[in-house]
């Protein structure tokens, strides 16, 4: 079940910004545990090296490559390096992204542009250079990472660029899926809800002006119907299913991983 032996997975954003398990780091490790050879990308060499070391310690295969997913020439070179090393690319996980609050009236234009690029351009570039390889192979599975912010709008803090771009990821995935459905390539989206990854302490505490990280974390836990946030491993397991052969008839859809959050009422 969920065996990836003989497959090659290219995972972007495969490092973590701090101690713990980010979505990309957990995904890279889990895919390797299931037998995939992992080509792990991140723009911080030390972060992705840690992921590779964890995989190596478990007897898995992981090659790292430093890449800024916003720069087409670097993405093209990274994909070429993966193909040169392994000879195939069966799985692509587009995991790079980030959020910044703000409404159209107050958000600086450069912040808007950065959000759109970080959340939408990065999966576009990943697909741009990997899809021709998958098409030549006649097979492939792509998973793009979105957010519940693309499904439901907050009533408290406004994230106009983040919400727009993450909704765009879902539409982008469906478009790719329809364009390649008869070519043996599937494309789906994983939609995380409130997750406790290193980004909470690294960025959200600062963004929210919170002086008490523990209080913020407790509030986020309490906002989820299941009583706690998810983790990077919850996202990783959803990705694993979607890229596996068990999901061979699933394309152009989303798995929402949120503990019931989006079904529970307005987001505040």
Secondary structure, 3 states (H helix, E strand, C coil): CCCCCCCEEEECCCCCCCCCCCHHHHHHHHHHHCCCEEEEEECCHHHHHHHHHHHHHCCCEEEEEECCCCCHHHHHHHHHHHHHHHCCCCEEEECCCCCCCECCCCCCHHHHHHHHHHHHHHHHHHHHHHHHHHHHHCCEEEEEECCHHHCCCECCCCEHHHHHHHHHHHHHHHHHHHHHHHHCEEEEEEEECCECCHHHHHHHHHHCCCCCHHHHHHHHHHCCCCCCCECHHHHHHHHHHHHCHHHCCCCCCEEEECCCHHHCCCEC
